[in-house]
Amino acid sequence: MIEKRLRAGPPGEPHMQPDPSPLELQVADVLRRARGLPIGARRKDLQQLATGLLLLRRRGMDALVQDRLMAMSGTSGREVDDRPKSC
């Protein structure tokens, strides 16, 4: 079990930092492995994997699925009216 760490807060009120999620732990592990590699394609791949995992965490799976569906359908998420406007 990971212990909660103290984080500096307002004077007299220490704040508890929540335990990292399993996804955050995985990202940290991937970045540690990337730092151990020489500069090159493999290192860059691991860094991009970590970035993608963080993106998943921040945006959530629903947003990712929606983005992929829109990319596959060729729309930008909003309907475009190509009809000429009448005056």
URFENTA-V911325 format. One record per pair of residues at least 6 apart in sequence whose ideal C-beta (glycine too) atoms are under 8 Angstrom apart, sorted by sequence separation. I is the first residue (numbers start at 1). GAP is how many residues later the second one is. If there is no record, write none. Layout:
[[I GAP] [I GAP]]
//
This chain:
[[8 6] [9 6] [37 6] [70 6] [7 7] [8 7] [70 7] [6 8] [7 8] [20 8] [56 8] [6 9] [7 9] [34 9] [37 9] [55 9] [6 10] [7 10] [5 11] [6 11] [66 11] [4 12] [5 12] [34 12] [4 13] [33 13] [34 13] [4 14] [4 15] [31 15] [30 16] [31 16] [34 16] [2 17] [2 18] [30 19] [31 19] [30 20] [27 23] [30 23] [27 26] [26 27] [27 27] [23 30] [27 30] [23 33] [24 33] [23 34] [21 36]]
//
